[in-house]
Amino acid sequence: MYEWAIIGGGIHGCTVANFLLAKGLTTTSKLSVIDPHSEPLHMWKRNTELIGMEYLRSPSVHHIDLDPFSLQKYQENNHDRKELYGNYKRPSLNLFNDHADKTLENVNIHRSWHQGKVSHASRKGDGWRIITELGSEISTKNIVIAISINHQLKIPEWVASLKSARDNIYHVYDKSLTSLENVSGPVTVIGGGITAAHVAIRLTFLYPGQVTLLKRHPFRIHSFDSDPGWLGPKNLISFHRERDYSKRRSLINEARHKGSLPRELYNKLAKLEKEKKLCIKNGEVVVGERIDDKETVLHLKDGKILETNSVILATGFTPSLPNEAWLTNLINSEGLQCAKCGYPIVQSSLEWCEHLYVAGPLSELELGPTARNISGARKAAERILLSAT
């Protein structure tokens, strides 16, 4: 029997795994990290590379290692100083990934890696039994559920009306879109936040003068996706005093700077627009139609139309509880407590019930609006470690 099984090998799962191993609270032989992909951080690397991210939005103290200054120390010894950007020393994607790979290599996480997709989880004696789709069975004392909502793509209703003519319309995080070089211009990016900005900038290098960024609202410029006060007691003390979880959900929704982007990305967009490499329009699509398999016509709410070839949706994710049958069955079989929004009600240790922990989005009713971020991964790992010692 394993001591720990972590379901999910992304940023959150790998942070918890590294903290447990680096602190000596378990060993690679007693830890199983279960993930559908062959290597850690697969989807993180795939998505950030696809959209052309150069620098993270998070500061350099937010990463997957124990020491908050670990990444800065790694940069000083191995990388050019240009790979930290601005006052918050935001790391380049290359630096962050190199540091993460080295951190996981140091604890030999590959020895704990179990490639597979969970299909069942249930109690077994004093611990838990996990079964994957290929039939592997894993017995463990503790489980950490560190799955994301990144597979729940938010697709606008008008897209469904195109039916079979959706071959030139992609959600940017759809697995079918393997490279932005596979789309054909002219191309329209729909969205007004940081992902849409990254994608639009990347596309202008591939199709200069053939890219339109279509957004529903004015640019919302914020350094981070929530106020830094949510990282500590300034905002979290009052958040934890609130015992009504519906009100906690409202506080989280209000705190997030949804659809926002940092100033330097806005400046890049403005520069590209001035150079006529990018067209920025305000509008909301209500109907889309495909003409002669060559052109997509987007009918906007204000009556205008926009003609394009390809459409990239940077419309985010559906924020509901992860739609996993095994998770729903586990909630029902164990009578796990959930708020009206469907998300777990957990203890301060992030225990949902004895020896069952959550991290990532599932922890946000306890950790607040930063739960989904890299800082939230660190907070979750710290809480779980404190409970484990």
VOPAGU-2260 file (C-alpha; in pm, 1 decimal, decimal comma):
REM VOPAGU-2260
SITE   aa  ch    i         X         Y         Z
SITE  MET   A    0       0,0       0,0       0,0
SITE  TYR   A    1     118,0     349,9     -86,4
SITE  GLU   A    2     120,7     623,9     175,4
SITE  TRP   A    3      10,4     889,3     -73,6
SITE  ALA   A    4    -161,0     890,4    -412,3
SITE  ILE   A    5    -193,8    1220,0    -594,9
SITE  ILE   A    6    -451,5    1231,2    -872,6
SITE  GLY   A    7    -324,1    1486,6   -1122,8
SITE  GLY   A    8      31,6    1557,2   -1234,4
SITE  GLY   A    9       0,3    1923,3   -1326,1
SITE  ILE   A   10     128,9    2225,2   -1134,3
SITE  HIS   A   11     -78,9    2149,5    -824,7
SITE  GLY   A   12     -17,0    1777,6    -807,4
SITE  CYS   A   13     355,0    1814,6    -871,7
SITE  THR   A   14     387,3    2087,9    -609,2
SITE  VAL   A   15     225,6    1866,8    -344,5
SITE  ALA   A   16     440,2    1571,1    -453,4
SITE  ASN   A   17     760,8    1773,0    -438,4
SITE  PHE   A   18     677,2    1915,9     -94,6
SITE  LEU   A   19     605,5    1567,3      45,3
SITE  LEU   A   20     925,0    1419,8     -97,5
SITE  ALA   A   21    1154,6    1712,3     -26,4
SITE  LYS   A   22    1034,3    1731,2     332,6
SITE  GLY   A   23    1094,0    1357,6     379,1
SITE  LEU   A   24     729,1    1288,6     462,8
SITE  THR   A   25     721,6    1008,9     211,0
SITE  THR   A   26     946,6     834,5     -42,2
SITE  THR   A   27     913,8     773,5    -414,1
SITE  SER   A   28     831,3     407,4    -347,5
SITE  LYS   A   29     542,1     506,5    -120,6
SITE  LEU   A   30     403,7     780,5    -345,9
SITE  SER   A   31     201,1     740,6    -665,1
SITE  VAL   A   32     128,4    1037,1    -893,0
SITE  ILE   A   33    -149,0     937,2   -1131,9
SITE  ASP   A   34    -186,3    1133,9   -1453,1
SITE  PRO   A   35    -303,9    1054,4   -1809,9
SITE  HIS   A   36      21,4    1183,0   -1960,9
SITE  SER   A   37     367,4    1033,6   -1974,6
SITE  GLU   A   38     547,8    1313,7   -1794,5
SITE  PRO   A   39     486,0    1582,3   -1530,4
SITE  LEU   A   40     335,2    1919,1   -1623,6
SITE  HIS   A   41     240,4    1795,4   -1971,3
SITE  MET   A   42     -71,1    2010,2   -2017,7
SITE  TRP   A   43      89,3    2315,8   -1856,8
SITE  LYS   A   44     377,4    2299,1   -2102,5
SITE  ARG   A   45     153,1    2222,0   -2398,3
SITE  ASN   A   46     -85,8    2511,3   -2333,5
SITE  THR   A   47     171,6    2777,2   -2246,1
SITE  GLU   A   48     389,4    2691,0   -2544,5
SITE  LEU   A   49      92,6    2685,3   -2780,9
SITE  ILE   A   50     -21,9    3037,5   -2695,8
SITE  GLY   A   51     330,0    3178,4   -2711,2
SITE  MET   A   52     363,7    3280,7   -2346,6
SITE  GLU   A   53     698,5    3450,9   -2285,9
SITE  TYR   A   54     671,2    3548,3   -1919,2
SITE  LEU   A   55     447,5    3419,5   -1643,6
SITE  ARG   A   56     200,7    3653,3   -1478,5
SITE  SER   A   57     313,3    3521,4   -1139,1
SITE  PRO   A   58     620,1    3660,5    -959,4
SITE  SER   A   59     935,8    3455,6    -919,9
SITE  VAL   A   60     849,6    3342,8    -565,9
SITE  HIS   A   61     560,6    3139,0    -704,4
SITE  HIS   A   62     686,5    2803,2    -830,8
SITE  ILE   A   63     675,9    2435,0    -729,8
SITE  ASP   A   64     975,8    2418,5    -494,3
SITE  LEU   A   65     988,4    2456,4    -114,9
SITE  ASP   A   66    1210,9    2763,1     -84,1
SITE  PRO   A   67    1028,4    3072,9    -214,3
SITE  PHE   A   68    1359,4    3204,8    -350,8
SITE  SER   A   69    1457,9    2876,0    -513,3
SITE  LEU   A   70    1377,2    2994,9    -865,0
SITE  GLN   A   71    1573,6    3318,1    -823,6
SITE  LYS   A   72    1873,9    3123,3    -696,4
SITE  TYR   A   73    1843,6    2884,2    -989,6
SITE  GLN   A   74    1828,8    3177,8   -1230,1
SITE  GLU   A   75    2137,5    3340,1   -1079,2
SITE  ASN   A   76    2337,3    3020,3   -1125,9
SITE  ASN   A   77    2206,8    2901,0   -1460,9
SITE  HIS   A   78    2029,1    3171,0   -1661,2
SITE  ASP   A   79    2056,3    3521,1   -1800,2
SITE  ARG   A   80    1915,8    3793,2   -1576,1
SITE  LYS   A   81    1687,6    3902,0   -1860,0
SITE  GLU   A   82    1470,8    3601,8   -1780,7
SITE  LEU   A   83    1315,8    3786,7   -1485,0
SITE  TYR   A   84    1079,4    4064,2   -1592,3
SITE  GLY   A   85     969,4    4381,3   -1414,4
SITE  ASN   A   86     935,3    4481,4   -1052,3
SITE  TYR   A   87     784,2    4148,9    -952,0
SITE  LYS   A   88    1068,9    3955,3   -1118,8
SITE  ARG   A   89     827,1    3748,6   -1326,3
SITE  PRO   A   90    1011,8    3450,3   -1474,3
SITE  SER   A   91    1026,2    3363,7   -1840,5
SITE  LEU   A   92     840,3    3047,9   -1932,4
SITE  ASN   A   93    1171,6    2888,8   -2024,1
SITE  LEU   A   94    1321,4    2966,4   -1682,3
SITE  PHE   A   95    1012,5    2850,6   -1492,7
SITE  ASN   A   96     995,6    2520,8   -1680,3
SITE  ASP   A   97    1369,0    2453,1   -1647,9
SITE  HIS   A   98    1349,3    2515,1   -1274,4
SITE  ALA   A   99    1040,8    2295,3   -1239,6
SITE  ASP   A  100    1205,2    2011,0   -1433,8
SITE  LYS   A  101    1518,1    2033,6   -1219,6
SITE  THR   A  102    1313,5    2044,5    -899,0
SITE  LEU   A  103    1120,5    1729,7    -993,5
SITE  GLU   A  104    1438,0    1560,5   -1113,6
SITE  ASN   A  105    1597,4    1624,6    -773,8
SITE  VAL   A  106    1324,1    1426,1    -596,4
SITE  ASN   A  107    1312,7    1156,1    -868,8
SITE  ILE   A  108     942,7    1201,6    -927,0
SITE  HIS   A  109     958,2     971,9   -1230,8
SITE  ARG   A  110     989,3     681,2    -987,2
SITE  SER   A  111     645,7     769,9    -851,0
SITE  TRP   A  112     484,4     841,2   -1186,4
SITE  HIS   A  113     186,1     627,1   -1286,5
SITE  GLN   A  114      46,8     706,0   -1628,7
SITE  GLY   A  115    -324,5     642,2   -1633,4
SITE  LYS   A  116    -669,1     798,2   -1606,1
SITE  VAL   A  117    -867,7     734,1   -1290,3
SITE  SER   A  118   -1200,4     557,3   -1339,5
SITE  HIS   A  119   -1287,1     467,0    -980,1
SITE  ALA   A  120   -1197,8     561,9    -624,2
SITE  SER   A  121   -1345,3     413,2    -307,2
SITE  ARG   A  122   -1265,2     324,6      51,2
SITE  LYS   A  123   -1067,6       9,7     120,7
SITE  GLY   A  124   -1023,8     -73,6     486,9
SITE  ASP   A  125    -834,3     210,2     652,7
SITE  GLY   A  126    -732,1     356,1     318,1
SITE  TRP   A  127    -843,8     396,3     -40,1
SITE  ARG   A  128    -853,3     201,1    -365,0
SITE  ILE   A  129    -802,8     371,4    -700,4
SITE  ILE   A  130    -862,8     197,3   -1033,4
SITE  THR   A  131    -752,5     335,9   -1368,5
SITE  GLU   A  132    -923,6     292,6   -1703,5
SITE  LEU   A  133    -667,4      27,0   -1800,4
SITE  GLY   A  134    -744,3    -171,3   -1486,6
SITE  SER   A  135    -446,4     -83,5   -1268,8
SITE  GLU   A  136    -530,7     -88,0    -899,3
SITE  ILE   A  137    -359,2     139,1    -647,8
SITE  SER   A  138    -410,5     106,2    -272,9
SITE  THR   A  139    -314,6     406,0     -62,6
SITE  LYS   A  140    -358,5     553,3     283,7
SITE  ASN   A  141    -403,7     912,1     160,4
SITE  ILE   A  142    -539,1    1065,2    -158,3
SITE  VAL   A  143    -484,3    1418,6    -286,3
SITE  ILE   A  144    -723,5    1514,3    -566,8
SITE  ALA   A  145    -535,6    1776,3    -768,8
SITE  ILE   A  146    -731,0    1779,4   -1093,4
SITE  SER   A  147    -801,1    2092,2   -1295,3
SITE  ILE   A  148   -1100,1    2219,9   -1491,8
SITE  ASN   A  149    -890,9    2282,6   -1803,6
SITE  HIS   A  150   -1068,5    2010,9   -1999,9
SITE  GLN   A  151   -1405,2    2185,1   -1950,7
SITE  LEU   A  152   -1377,5    2425,7   -2240,5
SITE  LYS   A  153   -1623,2    2712,7   -2250,9
SITE  ILE   A  154   -1773,4    2712,2   -2600,5
SITE  PRO   A  155   -2012,7    2995,1   -2699,9
SITE  GLU   A  156   -2364,0    2887,5   -2797,9
SITE  TRP   A  157   -2335,4    3028,5   -3149,8
SITE  VAL   A  158   -2060,1    2779,4   -3231,8
SITE  ALA   A  159   -2305,8    2489,2   -3204,6
SITE  SER   A  160   -2516,3    2639,0   -3484,2
SITE  LEU   A  161   -2232,9    2578,4   -3729,4
SITE  LYS   A  162   -2262,3    2202,1   -3677,0
SITE  SER   A  163   -2023,6    2020,4   -3912,1
SITE  ALA   A  164   -1869,6    2344,1   -4036,1
SITE  ARG   A  165   -1663,6    2385,6   -3718,6
SITE  ASP   A  166   -1340,2    2263,3   -3874,6
SITE  ASN   A  167   -1198,8    2617,1   -3881,1
SITE  ILE   A  168   -1316,2    2709,2   -3530,3
SITE  TYR   A  169   -1099,7    2598,6   -3239,4
SITE  HIS   A  170   -1093,3    2656,4   -2870,1
SITE  VAL   A  171    -730,8    2743,5   -2803,7
SITE  TYR   A  172    -704,3    2464,3   -2545,5
SITE  ASP   A  173    -876,9    2199,2   -2755,2
SITE  LYS   A  174    -644,9    1902,1   -2804,9
SITE  SER   A  175    -724,2    1907,1   -3177,5
SITE  LEU   A  176    -535,7    2235,7   -3209,8
SITE  THR   A  177    -174,6    2124,3   -3199,1
SITE  SER   A  178     -17,5    2442,8   -3334,2
SITE  LEU   A  179    -129,4    2792,3   -3429,2
SITE  GLU   A  180      59,2    2737,4   -3753,0
SITE  ASN   A  181    -212,0    2488,6   -3850,5
SITE  VAL   A  182    -480,2    2755,6   -3879,3
SITE  SER   A  183    -524,7    2960,9   -4193,3
SITE  GLY   A  184    -560,2    3336,5   -4217,5
SITE  PRO   A  185    -733,3    3565,7   -4191,4
SITE  VAL   A  186    -799,2    3460,3   -3833,3
SITE  THR   A  187   -1014,3    3606,8   -3555,3
SITE  VAL   A  188    -933,3    3559,6   -3187,4
SITE  ILE   A  189   -1235,1    3587,1   -2959,7
SITE  GLY   A  190   -1164,8    3699,1   -2604,0
SITE  GLY   A  191   -1029,1    3996,0   -2413,8
SITE  GLY   A  192    -810,6    3843,0   -2144,3
SITE  ILE   A  193    -451,8    3732,1   -2107,5
SITE  THR   A  194    -485,6    3414,5   -2315,0
SITE  ALA   A  195    -649,2    3600,6   -2603,0
SITE  ALA   A  196    -370,9    3860,6   -2588,8
SITE  HIS   A  197     -96,9    3596,6   -2602,7
SITE  VAL   A  198    -265,8    3418,8   -2893,7
SITE  ALA   A  199    -326,8    3738,6   -3091,2
SITE  ILE   A  200      35,0    3847,4   -3047,3
SITE  ARG   A  201     164,2    3506,2   -3155,6
SITE  LEU   A  202     -61,1    3501,8   -3461,6
SITE  THR   A  203      55,6    3842,9   -3582,3
SITE  PHE   A  204     400,1    3692,2   -3638,8
SITE  LEU   A  205     243,4    3416,0   -3848,1
SITE  TYR   A  206     -21,2    3624,5   -4029,2
SITE  PRO   A  207      68,1    3995,6   -3999,1
SITE  GLY   A  208    -222,4    4215,1   -4101,8
SITE  GLN   A  209    -463,6    3919,5   -4104,1
SITE  VAL   A  210    -543,5    3895,7   -3733,9
SITE  THR   A  211    -845,9    4041,9   -3555,3
SITE  LEU   A  212    -894,1    4041,6   -3179,2
SITE  LEU   A  213   -1266,5    4055,7   -3101,1
SITE  LYS   A  214   -1360,5    4131,0   -2740,7
SITE  ARG   A  215   -1685,2    4200,4   -2558,0
SITE  HIS   A  216   -1552,4    4454,8   -2310,7
SITE  PRO   A  217   -1282,5    4721,8   -2280,0
SITE  PHE   A  218    -939,8    4591,7   -2182,1
SITE  ARG   A  219    -917,9    4520,2   -1809,4
SITE  ILE   A  220    -561,1    4591,6   -1706,9
SITE  HIS   A  221    -439,0    4431,1   -1384,6
SITE  SER   A  222     -95,4    4305,0   -1286,9
SITE  PHE   A  223    -246,2    3988,7   -1138,3
SITE  ASP   A  224    -575,4    3805,0   -1172,4
SITE  SER   A  225    -674,7    3899,5    -817,5
SITE  ASP   A  226    -558,1    4156,4    -563,8
SITE  PRO   A  227    -232,2    4056,4    -387,4
SITE  GLY   A  228    -420,2    4099,8     -58,9
SITE  TRP   A  229    -568,8    3755,7    -124,3
SITE  LEU   A  230    -227,2    3598,0     -79,5
SITE  GLY   A  231    -228,9    3669,4     294,0
SITE  PRO   A  232    -431,5    3774,8     595,5
SITE  LYS   A  233    -533,6    4114,5     455,7
SITE  ASN   A  234    -829,0    3957,5     273,2
SITE  LEU   A  235    -826,3    3597,0     390,7
SITE  ILE   A  236    -908,4    3668,8     756,2
SITE  SER   A  237   -1251,8    3806,8     669,9
SITE  PHE   A  238   -1293,9    3537,5     402,2
SITE  HIS   A  239   -1246,1    3259,4     659,2
SITE  ARG   A  240   -1479,4    3428,7     906,0
SITE  GLU   A  241   -1757,3    3393,5     649,4
SITE  ARG   A  242   -1926,2    3059,5     718,4
SITE  ASP   A  243   -2184,2    3089,2     439,2
SITE  TYR   A  244   -2018,8    2913,1     145,5
SITE  SER   A  245   -2248,5    3077,3    -106,9
SITE  LYS   A  246   -2111,7    3410,8      13,3
SITE  ARG   A  247   -1756,9    3274,8      -7,3
SITE  ARG   A  248   -1826,7    3181,1    -369,7
SITE  SER   A  249   -1949,9    3536,0    -434,3
SITE  LEU   A  250   -1636,2    3679,2    -274,3
SITE  ILE   A  251   -1419,8    3460,5    -498,0
SITE  ASN   A  252   -1608,1    3561,9    -811,6
SITE  GLU   A  253   -1589,1    3930,1    -720,7
SITE  ALA   A  254   -1218,1    3909,5    -638,9
SITE  ARG   A  255   -1109,0    3761,5    -968,8
SITE  HIS   A  256   -1010,2    4005,4   -1240,6
SITE  LYS   A  257   -1178,6    3791,5   -1500,7
SITE  GLY   A  258   -1071,1    3854,1   -1858,9
SITE  SER   A  259    -783,2    4078,8   -1755,4
SITE  LEU   A  260    -424,4    4118,3   -1873,4
SITE  PRO   A  261    -109,2    4292,3   -1748,3
SITE  ARG   A  262      -2,8    4630,8   -1879,3
SITE  GLU   A  263     288,4    4513,7   -2094,9
SITE  LEU   A  264      66,4    4279,4   -2295,2
SITE  TYR   A  265    -180,6    4560,7   -2350,9
SITE  ASN   A  266     106,5    4779,4   -2473,1
SITE  LYS   A  267     215,4    4508,2   -2716,6
SITE  LEU   A  268    -136,8    4482,1   -2855,1
SITE  ALA   A  269    -159,7    4859,6   -2894,4
SITE  LYS   A  270     174,4    4866,8   -3076,2
SITE  LEU   A  271      70,9    4588,6   -3313,4
SITE  GLU   A  272    -255,6    4768,9   -3383,7
SITE  LYS   A  273     -68,1    5091,1   -3458,0
SITE  GLU   A  274     158,5    4899,4   -3697,7
SITE  LYS   A  275    -156,6    4758,1   -3865,3
SITE  LYS   A  276     -46,5    4401,8   -3791,9
SITE  LEU   A  277    -348,1    4353,9   -3567,2
SITE  CYS   A  278    -706,7    4480,0   -3576,9
SITE  ILE   A  279    -883,6    4517,2   -3241,6
SITE  LYS   A  280   -1264,6    4527,4   -3242,9
SITE  ASN   A  281   -1532,7    4542,9   -2976,6
SITE  GLY   A  282   -1831,6    4318,5   -3028,4
SITE  GLU   A  283   -2012,8    3999,8   -2934,9
SITE  VAL   A  284   -2093,0    3722,1   -3180,8
SITE  VAL   A  285   -2455,3    3606,4   -3185,1
SITE  VAL   A  286   -2455,2    3394,4   -3503,0
SITE  GLY   A  287   -2184,2    3233,7   -3712,8
SITE  GLU   A  288   -2216,5    3084,6   -4058,9
SITE  ARG   A  289   -1981,0    2910,2   -4296,2
SITE  ILE   A  290   -1984,7    3006,0   -4664,8
SITE  ASP   A  291   -1854,9    2770,6   -4934,0
SITE  ASP   A  292   -1620,7    2601,8   -4681,3
SITE  LYS   A  293   -1386,8    2898,0   -4728,9
SITE  GLU   A  294   -1514,3    3177,9   -4513,6
SITE  THR   A  295   -1679,4    3218,5   -4174,4
SITE  VAL   A  296   -1914,3    3511,2   -4129,2
SITE  LEU   A  297   -1965,4    3629,9   -3772,7
SITE  HIS   A  298   -2281,4    3832,0   -3706,3
SITE  LEU   A  299   -2230,8    4066,4   -3414,0
SITE  LYS   A  300   -2482,3    4184,6   -3157,2
SITE  ASP   A  301   -2469,5    4542,1   -3291,0
SITE  GLY   A  302   -2569,6    4425,4   -3638,1
SITE  LYS   A  303   -2222,6    4438,9   -3791,7
SITE  ILE   A  304   -2058,2    4141,3   -3955,7
SITE  LEU   A  305   -1702,6    4017,1   -3948,9
SITE  GLU   A  306   -1564,8    3798,4   -4226,2
SITE  THR   A  307   -1280,7    3563,4   -4140,9
SITE  ASN   A  308   -1142,0    3223,0   -4224,0
SITE  SER   A  309   -1034,2    3071,5   -3893,0
SITE  VAL   A  310   -1162,2    3145,8   -3542,5
SITE  ILE   A  311    -967,6    3086,6   -3221,9
SITE  LEU   A  312   -1179,9    3087,9   -2907,2
SITE  ALA   A  313    -995,2    3217,1   -2600,7
SITE  THR   A  314   -1310,5    3198,1   -2393,3
SITE  GLY   A  315   -1180,0    3011,5   -2089,5
SITE  PHE   A  316   -1330,4    2721,1   -1901,2
SITE  THR   A  317   -1664,4    2626,1   -1749,7
SITE  PRO   A  318   -1608,1    2678,3   -1376,4
SITE  SER   A  319   -1831,5    2395,3   -1252,7
SITE  LEU   A  320   -1702,2    2100,8   -1050,6
SITE  PRO   A  321   -1484,4    1876,2   -1271,9
SITE  ASN   A  322   -1716,0    1652,6   -1468,9
SITE  GLU   A  323   -1559,2    1320,5   -1372,3
SITE  ALA   A  324   -1788,7    1022,5   -1311,3
SITE  TRP   A  325   -1550,1     870,8   -1055,8
SITE  LEU   A  326   -1551,6    1195,9    -856,5
SITE  THR   A  327   -1931,4    1217,9    -858,6
SITE  ASN   A  328   -1954,8     855,0    -744,9
SITE  LEU   A  329   -1699,7     918,6    -469,2
SITE  ILE   A  330   -1896,3    1219,8    -343,1
SITE  ASN   A  331   -2216,5    1014,3    -332,9
SITE  SER   A  332   -2069,3     699,1    -180,4
SITE  GLU   A  333   -1882,9     882,8      94,9
SITE  GLY   A  334   -2141,5    1153,0     152,8
SITE  LEU   A  335   -1878,3    1421,5      96,1
SITE  GLN   A  336   -1993,0    1770,9     184,7
SITE  CYS   A  337   -2029,8    2018,6    -101,8
SITE  ALA   A  338   -2150,7    2376,4    -123,4
SITE  LYS   A  339   -2440,1    2484,2    -346,3
SITE  CYS   A  340   -2187,6    2558,1    -624,5
SITE  GLY   A  341   -2086,8    2189,7    -613,1
SITE  TYR   A  342   -1737,1    2247,8    -479,2
SITE  PRO   A  343   -1596,0    2072,4    -170,5
SITE  ILE   A  344   -1640,2    2205,3     180,6
SITE  VAL   A  345   -1313,3    2106,7     344,6
SITE  GLN   A  346   -1124,8    2158,6     668,3
SITE  SER   A  347    -839,1    2408,7     697,0
SITE  SER   A  348    -605,4    2112,9     633,6
SITE  LEU   A  349    -784,6    2070,7     297,1
SITE  GLU   A  350    -920,8    1735,0     413,3
SITE  TRP   A  351   -1256,8    1656,9     258,6
SITE  CYS   A  352   -1284,9    1357,4     485,3
SITE  GLU   A  353   -1023,8    1156,3     674,1
SITE  HIS   A  354    -715,1    1096,9     454,2
SITE  LEU   A  355    -878,4    1255,3     148,6
SITE  TYR   A  356    -736,1    1595,5      49,7
SITE  VAL   A  357    -794,3    1842,4    -233,6
SITE  ALA   A  358    -571,5    2092,6    -413,2
SITE  GLY   A  359    -613,8    2328,0    -708,7
SITE  PRO   A  360    -963,8    2447,9    -804,2
SITE  LEU   A  361   -1127,7    2202,9    -562,7
SITE  SER   A  362    -967,6    2386,6    -270,0
SITE  GLU   A  363   -1089,3    2736,2    -354,0
SITE  LEU   A  364   -1372,3    2757,6     -97,7
SITE  GLU   A  365   -1098,0    2725,4     164,4
SITE  LEU   A  366    -798,2    2893,4      -0,6
SITE  GLY   A  367    -985,4    3168,7    -182,7
SITE  PRO   A  368    -948,1    3311,7    -535,1
SITE  THR   A  369    -577,1    3225,5    -569,5
SITE  ALA   A  370    -641,0    2850,8    -528,1
SITE  ARG   A  371    -612,6    2780,2    -900,9
SITE  ASN   A  372    -283,9    2968,3    -936,4
SITE  ILE   A  373      74,2    2862,3    -869,8
SITE  SER   A  374      56,3    3046,6    -538,1
SITE  GLY   A  375    -250,3    2836,1    -458,0
SITE  ALA   A  376     -54,6    2520,3    -534,0
SITE  ARG   A  377     205,2    2624,2    -277,4
SITE  LYS   A  378     -60,2    2709,1     -18,7
SITE  ALA   A  379    -230,5    2373,6     -68,6
SITE  ALA   A  380      97,9    2185,5     -34,3
SITE  GLU   A  381     180,5    2375,8     286,1
SITE  ARG   A  382    -160,6    2297,5     437,4
SITE  ILE   A  383    -138,8    1929,1     347,3
SITE  LEU   A  384     215,6    1901,4     481,9
SITE  LEU   A  385     112,9    2061,0     810,2
SITE  SER   A  386    -162,1    1802,8     845,9
SITE  ALA   A  387      74,6    1517,7     754,9
SITE  THR   A  388     339,8    1601,1    1014,6
